[in-house]
Amino acid sequence: MSSTHTKSATIEQHIDIEGHVGIDEHIGRDLEYSAAYRWQHWIRAFSIVALIATGFYIAVPVITPAATNEPTNFLYALFRTWHIIIGFVFISAILLKSYLFIFAKKHVNERAALKDMINPIVWAKQIGFYLLINKHPKLKGVYNPMQFMAYLLFYLMAFSLIITGLILYVHVYHEGLGAFLYEPMRSVEVMLGGLAFVRELHHMLMWGVILFILIHIYIAVYNAIFIREGTIDAIISGVKWHKRV
Ligand code: HEM
């Protein structure tokens, strides 16, 4: 989850559980997430929520405008248009994040998590931590192995949603990019067994993403309570609190 980790002050104002204000030289404030990193996180988050909302409507159009003699009120088309526009925001955000993960110098901490993921001792300690048996293991990277696996799965689902989404897209928009992508997307569509299955797969992947979001939020709250470093606050303010000893 993290990319930058810059030390600021080592002595911070400290408010203890009873509300007493004092100085605690053992707790320091570190910049955990840069502004760019936080913006990207929230752009991904809001685009996913909007795609789920519009996607549900495309699947089951629960409200329809009152029928009139005028050829207006194309509510379904409006939802589809917004779904596609936000779909391209989502594609850009996922491609940027993937590029940064693989190539960016600043993201070396994220890539280091691969070493933890292939280490069975870290796995055992991480499971022990979630079962409240032992302390959190020391990690080389910024993601614990279970977290890293969950993110890998998420990106696999995200790329599958993009491919299936683009196949659906070339069938509803035939100019510009739609025309350019038509032939290659049709080939993938045939490989996947036809348009009906592609639409079904796109829909099922949404449920995978919903499950990921629920677990992601649950773990964030869990860490906020048990690690007490300001995990949730950090993705808004950028700052985490770390023990210096
Ligand atoms: C988090 C990502 C996404 C979610 C959760 C999502 C969800 C959905 C859902 C639930 C449907 C309805 C499927 C059905 O009929 O049962 C749908 C349709 C569709 N999606 Fe997505 N989608 C996502 C990303 C994308 C992307 C990246 C594109 C590419 C531009 C895209 C393009 C489309 C198109 C063109 C349709 C069909 C519209 C129609 O049939 O008229 N989606 N999406």
py3Dmol code that shows the C-alpha trace and the ligand (Angstrom):
import py3Dmol

protein = """\
ATOM      1  CA  MET A   1       0.000   0.000   0.000  1.00  0.00           C
ATOM      2  CA  SER A   2       2.930   2.263   0.491  1.00  0.00           C
ATOM      3  CA  SER A   3       5.465   3.892  -1.763  1.00  0.00           C
ATOM      4  CA  THR A   4       7.209   6.680   0.064  1.00  0.00           C
ATOM      5  CA  HIS A   5       8.434   6.599   3.624  1.00  0.00           C
ATOM      6  CA  THR A   6      10.073   9.871   4.663  1.00  0.00           C
ATOM      7  CA  LYS A   7      11.082  10.532   8.270  1.00  0.00           C
ATOM      8  CA  SER A   8       9.841  13.820   9.685  1.00  0.00           C
ATOM      9  CA  ALA A   9      10.080  14.701  13.379  1.00  0.00           C
ATOM     10  CA  THR A  10      11.210  12.031  15.835  1.00  0.00           C
ATOM     11  CA  ILE A  11       9.718  13.871  18.819  1.00  0.00           C
ATOM     12  CA  GLU A  12       5.990  14.378  18.561  1.00  0.00           C
ATOM     13  CA  GLN A  13       3.210  15.761  20.636  1.00  0.00           C
ATOM     14  CA  HIS A  14       1.603  12.769  22.326  1.00  0.00           C
ATOM     15  CA  ILE A  15      -1.971  12.482  23.566  1.00  0.00           C
ATOM     16  CA  ASP A  16      -2.474   9.425  25.770  1.00  0.00           C
ATOM     17  CA  ILE A  17      -5.681   7.451  26.221  1.00  0.00           C
ATOM     18  CA  GLU A  18      -6.901   9.695  29.050  1.00  0.00           C
ATOM     19  CA  GLY A  19      -6.398  12.753  26.883  1.00  0.00           C
ATOM     20  CA  HIS A  20      -3.174  14.010  28.559  1.00  0.00           C
ATOM     21  CA  VAL A  21      -0.988  15.971  26.189  1.00  0.00           C
ATOM     22  CA  GLY A  22       2.762  15.432  26.407  1.00  0.00           C
ATOM     23  CA  ILE A  23       5.905  14.688  24.430  1.00  0.00           C
ATOM     24  CA  ASP A  24       6.660  11.092  23.425  1.00  0.00           C
ATOM     25  CA  GLU A  25      10.125  10.693  21.947  1.00  0.00           C
ATOM     26  CA  HIS A  26       9.362   7.065  21.036  1.00  0.00           C
ATOM     27  CA  ILE A  27       6.696   7.843  18.450  1.00  0.00           C
ATOM     28  CA  GLY A  28       7.459   9.553  15.147  1.00  0.00           C
ATOM     29  CA  ARG A  29       5.389  10.813  12.251  1.00  0.00           C
ATOM     30  CA  ASP A  30       6.337   9.422   8.811  1.00  0.00           C
ATOM     31  CA  LEU A  31       5.018  10.355   5.408  1.00  0.00           C
ATOM     32  CA  GLU A  32       3.724   6.975   4.248  1.00  0.00           C
ATOM     33  CA  TYR A  33       1.764   7.873   1.093  1.00  0.00           C
ATOM     34  CA  SER A  34       2.613  10.760  -1.249  1.00  0.00           C
ATOM     35  CA  ALA A  35      -0.215  13.025  -2.471  1.00  0.00           C
ATOM     36  CA  ALA A  36      -0.029  11.430  -5.954  1.00  0.00           C
ATOM     37  CA  TYR A  37      -0.328   7.977  -4.393  1.00  0.00           C
ATOM     38  CA  ARG A  38      -3.395   8.985  -2.355  1.00  0.00           C
ATOM     39  CA  TRP A  39      -5.069  10.643  -5.363  1.00  0.00           C
ATOM     40  CA  GLN A  40      -4.556   7.490  -7.405  1.00  0.00           C
ATOM     41  CA  HIS A  41      -6.016   5.314  -4.633  1.00  0.00           C
ATOM     42  CA  TRP A  42      -9.186   7.397  -4.416  1.00  0.00           C
ATOM     43  CA  ILE A  43      -9.575   7.676  -8.198  1.00  0.00           C
ATOM     44  CA  ARG A  44      -9.469   3.850  -8.352  1.00  0.00           C
ATOM     45  CA  ALA A  45     -11.876   3.565  -5.409  1.00  0.00           C
ATOM     46  CA  PHE A  46     -14.468   6.047  -6.722  1.00  0.00           C
ATOM     47  CA  SER A  47     -14.310   4.698 -10.278  1.00  0.00           C
ATOM     48  CA  ILE A  48     -14.929   1.155  -8.981  1.00  0.00           C
ATOM     49  CA  VAL A  49     -17.925   2.269  -6.886  1.00  0.00           C
ATOM     50  CA  ALA A  50     -19.392   4.176  -9.859  1.00  0.00           C
ATOM     51  CA  LEU A  51     -18.796   1.212 -12.208  1.00  0.00           C
ATOM     52  CA  ILE A  52     -20.537  -1.142  -9.775  1.00  0.00           C
ATOM     53  CA  ALA A  53     -23.511   1.224  -9.437  1.00  0.00           C
ATOM     54  CA  THR A  54     -23.896   1.796 -13.203  1.00  0.00           C
ATOM     55  CA  GLY A  55     -23.084  -1.893 -13.894  1.00  0.00           C
ATOM     56  CA  PHE A  56     -25.935  -3.029 -11.642  1.00  0.00           C
ATOM     57  CA  TYR A  57     -28.279  -0.744 -13.555  1.00  0.00           C
ATOM     58  CA  ILE A  58     -27.078  -2.084 -16.936  1.00  0.00           C
ATOM     59  CA  ALA A  59     -27.688  -5.647 -15.661  1.00  0.00           C
ATOM     60  CA  VAL A  60     -31.119  -4.873 -14.153  1.00  0.00           C
ATOM     61  CA  PRO A  61     -32.597  -1.494 -15.177  1.00  0.00           C
ATOM     62  CA  VAL A  62     -34.670  -1.064 -12.047  1.00  0.00           C
ATOM     63  CA  ILE A  63     -36.136   2.300 -13.032  1.00  0.00           C
ATOM     64  CA  THR A  64     -37.295   3.409 -16.466  1.00  0.00           C
ATOM     65  CA  PRO A  65     -38.614   6.843 -17.449  1.00  0.00           C
ATOM     66  CA  ALA A  66     -42.335   7.179 -18.112  1.00  0.00           C
ATOM     67  CA  ALA A  67     -43.079   6.341 -21.757  1.00  0.00           C
ATOM     68  CA  THR A  68     -43.891   9.339 -23.961  1.00  0.00           C
ATOM     69  CA  ASN A  69     -44.391   9.891 -27.699  1.00  0.00           C
ATOM     70  CA  GLU A  70     -41.116  11.862 -27.832  1.00  0.00           C
ATOM     71  CA  PRO A  71     -37.903   9.925 -28.519  1.00  0.00           C
ATOM     72  CA  THR A  72     -36.208  11.257 -25.358  1.00  0.00           C
ATOM     73  CA  ASN A  73     -35.310   9.978 -21.867  1.00  0.00           C
ATOM     74  CA  PHE A  74     -32.787   7.361 -22.897  1.00  0.00           C
ATOM     75  CA  LEU A  75     -31.915   6.514 -19.327  1.00  0.00           C
ATOM     76  CA  TYR A  76     -30.332   3.145 -20.131  1.00  0.00           C
ATOM     77  CA  ALA A  77     -28.073   4.754 -22.760  1.00  0.00           C
ATOM     78  CA  LEU A  78     -27.128   7.438 -20.220  1.00  0.00           C
ATOM     79  CA  PHE A  79     -26.089   4.830 -17.651  1.00  0.00           C
ATOM     80  CA  ARG A  80     -24.133   2.930 -20.320  1.00  0.00           C
ATOM     81  CA  THR A  81     -22.382   6.142 -21.452  1.00  0.00           C
ATOM     82  CA  TRP A  82     -21.304   6.970 -17.901  1.00  0.00           C
ATOM     83  CA  HIS A  83     -20.244   3.349 -17.357  1.00  0.00           C
ATOM     84  CA  ILE A  84     -17.999   3.539 -20.428  1.00  0.00           C
ATOM     85  CA  ILE A  85     -16.552   6.988 -19.559  1.00  0.00           C
ATOM     86  CA  ILE A  86     -15.718   5.869 -16.007  1.00  0.00           C
ATOM     87  CA  GLY A  87     -14.547   2.544 -17.468  1.00  0.00           C
ATOM     88  CA  PHE A  88     -11.803   4.422 -19.310  1.00  0.00           C
ATOM     89  CA  VAL A  89     -10.859   6.310 -16.133  1.00  0.00           C
ATOM     90  CA  PHE A  90     -10.570   2.899 -14.437  1.00  0.00           C
ATOM     91  CA  ILE A  91      -8.459   1.513 -17.327  1.00  0.00           C
ATOM     92  CA  SER A  92      -6.073   4.503 -17.121  1.00  0.00           C
ATOM     93  CA  ALA A  93      -5.764   4.220 -13.317  1.00  0.00           C
ATOM     94  CA  ILE A  94      -5.069   0.464 -13.430  1.00  0.00           C
ATOM     95  CA  LEU A  95      -2.517   0.793 -16.249  1.00  0.00           C
ATOM     96  CA  LEU A  96      -0.713   3.639 -14.452  1.00  0.00           C
ATOM     97  CA  LYS A  97      -0.570   1.739 -11.155  1.00  0.00           C
ATOM     98  CA  SER A  98       0.690  -1.425 -12.904  1.00  0.00           C
ATOM     99  CA  TYR A  99       3.363   0.561 -14.736  1.00  0.00           C
ATOM    100  CA  LEU A 100       4.534   2.245 -11.511  1.00  0.00           C
ATOM    101  CA  PHE A 101       4.587  -1.075  -9.657  1.00  0.00           C
ATOM    102  CA  ILE A 102       6.825  -2.691 -12.272  1.00  0.00           C
ATOM    103  CA  PHE A 103       9.134   0.183 -13.230  1.00  0.00           C
ATOM    104  CA  ALA A 104       9.065   3.107 -10.746  1.00  0.00           C
ATOM    105  CA  LYS A 105      12.108   3.589  -8.505  1.00  0.00           C
ATOM    106  CA  LYS A 106       9.923   4.906  -5.666  1.00  0.00           C
ATOM    107  CA  HIS A 107       7.870   1.695  -5.677  1.00  0.00           C
ATOM    108  CA  VAL A 108      10.798  -0.559  -4.838  1.00  0.00           C
ATOM    109  CA  ASN A 109       9.190  -1.203  -1.398  1.00  0.00           C
ATOM    110  CA  GLU A 110       6.153  -2.647  -3.103  1.00  0.00           C
ATOM    111  CA  ARG A 111       8.211  -4.984  -5.286  1.00  0.00           C
ATOM    112  CA  ALA A 112      10.156  -6.110  -2.191  1.00  0.00           C
ATOM    113  CA  ALA A 113       6.905  -7.678  -0.925  1.00  0.00           C
ATOM    114  CA  LEU A 114       7.487 -10.469  -3.465  1.00  0.00           C
ATOM    115  CA  LYS A 115      10.345 -11.710  -1.224  1.00  0.00           C
ATOM    116  CA  ASP A 116       7.988 -11.906   1.780  1.00  0.00           C
ATOM    117  CA  MET A 117       5.398 -13.723  -0.283  1.00  0.00           C
ATOM    118  CA  ILE A 118       7.738 -16.650  -1.004  1.00  0.00           C
ATOM    119  CA  ASN A 119       8.856 -16.905   2.628  1.00  0.00           C
ATOM    120  CA  PRO A 120       6.814 -19.541   4.571  1.00  0.00           C
ATOM    121  CA  ILE A 121       7.953 -18.136   7.975  1.00  0.00           C
ATOM    122  CA  VAL A 122       6.438 -14.741   7.166  1.00  0.00           C
ATOM    123  CA  TRP A 123       3.240 -16.520   6.077  1.00  0.00           C
ATOM    124  CA  ALA A 124       3.021 -18.430   9.384  1.00  0.00           C
ATOM    125  CA  LYS A 125       3.674 -15.288  11.455  1.00  0.00           C
ATOM    126  CA  GLN A 126       1.143 -13.282   9.460  1.00  0.00           C
ATOM    127  CA  ILE A 127      -1.573 -15.889   9.998  1.00  0.00           C
ATOM    128  CA  GLY A 128      -0.594 -15.963  13.712  1.00  0.00           C
ATOM    129  CA  PHE A 129      -1.017 -12.183  13.835  1.00  0.00           C
ATOM    130  CA  TYR A 130      -4.526 -12.334  12.397  1.00  0.00           C
ATOM    131  CA  LEU A 131      -5.394 -15.068  14.910  1.00  0.00           C
ATOM    132  CA  LEU A 132      -4.114 -12.754  17.693  1.00  0.00           C
ATOM    133  CA  ILE A 133      -1.400 -15.330  18.598  1.00  0.00           C
ATOM    134  CA  ASN A 134       1.793 -13.381  17.860  1.00  0.00           C
ATOM    135  CA  LYS A 135       3.046  -9.913  16.906  1.00  0.00           C
ATOM    136  CA  HIS A 136       3.069  -8.631  13.339  1.00  0.00           C
ATOM    137  CA  PRO A 137       6.058 -10.116  11.416  1.00  0.00           C
ATOM    138  CA  LYS A 138       8.906  -7.839  10.251  1.00  0.00           C
ATOM    139  CA  LEU A 139       8.472  -7.373   6.506  1.00  0.00           C
ATOM    140  CA  LYS A 140      10.920  -6.551   3.701  1.00  0.00           C
ATOM    141  CA  GLY A 141       8.199  -4.944   1.611  1.00  0.00           C
ATOM    142  CA  VAL A 142       5.142  -2.859   2.337  1.00  0.00           C
ATOM    143  CA  TYR A 143       2.616  -5.651   1.813  1.00  0.00           C
ATOM    144  CA  ASN A 144       2.240  -8.758   3.927  1.00  0.00           C
ATOM    145  CA  PRO A 145       2.013 -12.026   1.923  1.00  0.00           C
ATOM    146  CA  MET A 146      -1.755 -12.444   2.291  1.00  0.00           C
ATOM    147  CA  GLN A 147      -2.299  -8.819   1.354  1.00  0.00           C
ATOM    148  CA  PHE A 148      -0.013  -9.209  -1.671  1.00  0.00           C
ATOM    149  CA  MET A 149      -1.919 -12.308  -2.848  1.00  0.00           C
ATOM    150  CA  ALA A 150      -5.209 -10.414  -2.460  1.00  0.00           C
ATOM    151  CA  TYR A 151      -3.845  -7.513  -4.547  1.00  0.00           C
ATOM    152  CA  LEU A 152      -2.542  -9.892  -7.223  1.00  0.00           C
ATOM    153  CA  LEU A 153      -5.979 -11.456  -7.446  1.00  0.00           C
ATOM    154  CA  PHE A 154      -7.580  -8.012  -7.567  1.00  0.00           C
ATOM    155  CA  TYR A 155      -5.371  -6.931 -10.495  1.00  0.00           C
ATOM    156  CA  LEU A 156      -6.114 -10.205 -12.285  1.00  0.00           C
ATOM    157  CA  MET A 157      -9.827  -9.432 -11.906  1.00  0.00           C
ATOM    158  CA  ALA A 158      -9.296  -5.788 -12.919  1.00  0.00           C
ATOM    159  CA  PHE A 159      -7.506  -6.782 -16.148  1.00  0.00           C
ATOM    160  CA  SER A 160     -10.192  -9.386 -16.887  1.00  0.00           C
ATOM    161  CA  LEU A 161     -12.875  -6.717 -16.341  1.00  0.00           C
ATOM    162  CA  ILE A 162     -10.977  -4.432 -18.735  1.00  0.00           C
ATOM    163  CA  ILE A 163     -10.702  -7.084 -21.476  1.00  0.00           C
ATOM    164  CA  THR A 164     -14.341  -8.204 -21.152  1.00  0.00           C
ATOM    165  CA  GLY A 165     -15.432  -4.547 -20.819  1.00  0.00           C
ATOM    166  CA  LEU A 166     -13.610  -3.642 -24.044  1.00  0.00           C
ATOM    167  CA  ILE A 167     -15.235  -6.568 -25.866  1.00  0.00           C
ATOM    168  CA  LEU A 168     -18.670  -5.259 -24.771  1.00  0.00           C
ATOM    169  CA  TYR A 169     -17.567  -1.722 -25.679  1.00  0.00           C
ATOM    170  CA  VAL A 170     -16.710  -2.512 -29.323  1.00  0.00           C
ATOM    171  CA  HIS A 171     -20.283  -3.792 -29.729  1.00  0.00           C
ATOM    172  CA  VAL A 172     -21.877  -0.568 -28.529  1.00  0.00           C
ATOM    173  CA  TYR A 173     -19.475   2.032 -29.962  1.00  0.00           C
ATOM    174  CA  HIS A 174     -18.249   1.561 -33.505  1.00  0.00           C
ATOM    175  CA  GLU A 175     -16.170   4.656 -34.212  1.00  0.00           C
ATOM    176  CA  GLY A 176     -12.657   5.786 -33.227  1.00  0.00           C
ATOM    177  CA  LEU A 177     -11.210   3.482 -30.602  1.00  0.00           C
ATOM    178  CA  GLY A 178     -14.249   1.191 -30.914  1.00  0.00           C
ATOM    179  CA  ALA A 179     -13.487   0.648 -34.615  1.00  0.00           C
ATOM    180  CA  PHE A 180      -9.750   0.280 -33.955  1.00  0.00           C
ATOM    181  CA  LEU A 181     -10.282  -2.380 -31.274  1.00  0.00           C
ATOM    182  CA  TYR A 182     -13.134  -4.183 -33.035  1.00  0.00           C
ATOM    183  CA  GLU A 183     -11.145  -6.927 -34.796  1.00  0.00           C
ATOM    184  CA  PRO A 184      -8.756  -7.830 -31.925  1.00  0.00           C
ATOM    185  CA  MET A 185     -11.607  -7.798 -29.370  1.00  0.00           C
ATOM    186  CA  ARG A 186     -13.780  -9.984 -31.607  1.00  0.00           C
ATOM    187  CA  SER A 187     -10.945 -12.553 -31.674  1.00  0.00           C
ATOM    188  CA  VAL A 188     -10.780 -12.609 -27.861  1.00  0.00           C
ATOM    189  CA  GLU A 189     -14.581 -12.833 -27.747  1.00  0.00           C
ATOM    190  CA  VAL A 190     -14.511 -15.963 -29.944  1.00  0.00           C
ATOM    191  CA  MET A 191     -11.760 -17.479 -27.762  1.00  0.00           C
ATOM    192  CA  LEU A 192     -13.942 -16.875 -24.682  1.00  0.00           C
ATOM    193  CA  GLY A 193     -16.912 -18.643 -26.269  1.00  0.00           C
ATOM    194  CA  GLY A 194     -19.122 -15.786 -27.429  1.00  0.00           C
ATOM    195  CA  LEU A 195     -20.613 -12.470 -26.363  1.00  0.00           C
ATOM    196  CA  ALA A 196     -23.219 -13.901 -23.961  1.00  0.00           C
ATOM    197  CA  PHE A 197     -20.532 -15.568 -21.874  1.00  0.00           C
ATOM    198  CA  VAL A 198     -18.320 -12.444 -22.013  1.00  0.00           C
ATOM    199  CA  ARG A 199     -21.161 -10.389 -20.514  1.00  0.00           C
ATOM    200  CA  GLU A 200     -21.785 -13.034 -17.857  1.00  0.00           C
ATOM    201  CA  LEU A 201     -18.070 -13.175 -17.024  1.00  0.00           C
ATOM    202  CA  HIS A 202     -17.903  -9.357 -16.787  1.00  0.00           C
ATOM    203  CA  HIS A 203     -20.826  -9.513 -14.339  1.00  0.00           C
ATOM    204  CA  MET A 204     -19.321 -12.343 -12.226  1.00  0.00           C
ATOM    205  CA  LEU A 205     -15.994 -10.498 -11.997  1.00  0.00           C
ATOM    206  CA  MET A 206     -17.867  -7.570 -10.488  1.00  0.00           C
ATOM    207  CA  TRP A 207     -18.894  -9.814  -7.587  1.00  0.00           C
ATOM    208  CA  GLY A 208     -15.232 -10.787  -7.138  1.00  0.00           C
ATOM    209  CA  VAL A 209     -14.352  -7.086  -6.887  1.00  0.00           C
ATOM    210  CA  ILE A 210     -17.184  -6.496  -4.379  1.00  0.00           C
ATOM    211  CA  LEU A 211     -15.795  -9.338  -2.228  1.00  0.00           C
ATOM    212  CA  PHE A 212     -12.297  -7.812  -2.461  1.00  0.00           C
ATOM    213  CA  ILE A 213     -13.610  -4.392  -1.349  1.00  0.00           C
ATOM    214  CA  LEU A 214     -15.373  -5.902   1.689  1.00  0.00           C
ATOM    215  CA  ILE A 215     -12.214  -7.783   2.776  1.00  0.00           C
ATOM    216  CA  HIS A 216     -10.009  -4.748   2.020  1.00  0.00           C
ATOM    217  CA  ILE A 217     -12.106  -2.496   4.270  1.00  0.00           C
ATOM    218  CA  TYR A 218     -12.362  -5.164   7.004  1.00  0.00           C
ATOM    219  CA  ILE A 219      -8.543  -5.580   7.118  1.00  0.00           C
ATOM    220  CA  ALA A 220      -7.952  -1.814   7.041  1.00  0.00           C
ATOM    221  CA  VAL A 221     -10.229  -1.399  10.083  1.00  0.00           C
ATOM    222  CA  TYR A 222      -8.593  -4.434  11.779  1.00  0.00           C
ATOM    223  CA  ASN A 223      -5.115  -2.921  11.294  1.00  0.00           C
ATOM    224  CA  ALA A 224      -6.307   0.494  12.470  1.00  0.00           C
ATOM    225  CA  ILE A 225      -7.522  -1.106  15.705  1.00  0.00           C
ATOM    226  CA  PHE A 226      -4.730  -3.614  16.400  1.00  0.00           C
ATOM    227  CA  ILE A 227      -1.597  -1.971  14.913  1.00  0.00           C
ATOM    228  CA  ARG A 228      -2.617   1.560  15.919  1.00  0.00           C
ATOM    229  CA  GLU A 229      -0.385   3.440  13.497  1.00  0.00           C
ATOM    230  CA  GLY A 230      -3.179   5.443  11.873  1.00  0.00           C
ATOM    231  CA  THR A 231      -3.546   3.091   8.881  1.00  0.00           C
ATOM    232  CA  ILE A 232      -6.886   4.432   7.628  1.00  0.00           C
ATOM    233  CA  ASP A 233      -6.005   8.051   8.351  1.00  0.00           C
ATOM    234  CA  ALA A 234      -2.801   7.619   6.303  1.00  0.00           C
ATOM    235  CA  ILE A 235      -4.595   7.062   2.989  1.00  0.00           C
ATOM    236  CA  ILE A 236      -6.264  10.450   3.514  1.00  0.00           C
ATOM    237  CA  SER A 237      -3.546  12.511   5.255  1.00  0.00           C
ATOM    238  CA  GLY A 238      -0.514  10.538   4.019  1.00  0.00           C
ATOM    239  CA  VAL A 239       0.941  10.296   7.524  1.00  0.00           C
ATOM    240  CA  LYS A 240       1.483   7.242   9.753  1.00  0.00           C
ATOM    241  CA  TRP A 241       2.795   6.999  13.332  1.00  0.00           C
ATOM    242  CA  HIS A 242       5.682   4.625  14.041  1.00  0.00           C
ATOM    243  CA  LYS A 243       7.468   3.543  17.223  1.00  0.00           C
ATOM    244  CA  ARG A 244      11.111   4.644  17.144  1.00  0.00           C
ATOM    245  CA  VAL A 245      12.424   2.032  19.603  1.00  0.00           C
TER     246      VAL A 245
END
"""
ligand_1 = """\
43
HEM
C -14.703 -2.361 -11.699
C -14.907 -2.440 -13.000
C -16.226 -2.771 -13.671
C -17.385 -3.267 -13.146
C -17.673 -3.629 -11.700
C -18.327 -3.417 -14.229
C -19.622 -3.909 -14.109
C -20.491 -4.144 -15.177
C -21.747 -4.830 -15.088
C -22.337 -5.451 -13.837
C -22.321 -4.827 -16.329
C -23.644 -5.450 -16.712
C -23.425 -6.880 -17.174
C -24.773 -7.579 -17.311
O -25.504 -7.267 -18.238
O -25.082 -8.413 -16.464
C -21.424 -4.133 -17.210
C -21.643 -3.916 -18.559
C -20.763 -3.267 -19.387
N -19.507 -2.800 -19.051
Fe -18.636 -2.892 -17.242
N -17.741 -2.987 -15.398
C -16.457 -2.607 -15.090
C -15.501 -2.142 -15.966
C -15.743 -1.881 -17.295
C -14.759 -1.368 -18.217
C -13.293 -1.053 -17.858
C -15.358 -1.217 -19.410
C -14.697 -0.715 -20.663
C -14.955 0.414 -21.196
C -16.740 -1.647 -19.265
C -17.701 -1.641 -20.258
C -18.947 -2.204 -20.164
C -19.897 -2.274 -21.271
C -19.681 -1.721 -22.666
C -21.020 -2.957 -20.778
C -22.258 -3.386 -21.568
C -23.218 -2.280 -21.802
C -24.435 -2.809 -22.536
O -24.638 -4.008 -22.619
O -25.177 -2.001 -23.029
N -16.929 -2.048 -17.963
N -20.308 -3.720 -16.487
"""
view = py3Dmol.view(width=600, height=400)
view.addModel(protein, "pdb")
view.setStyle({"model": 0}, {"cartoon": {"style": "trace"}})
view.addModel(ligand_1, "xyz")
view.setStyle({"model": 1}, {"stick": {}})
view.zoomTo()
view.show()
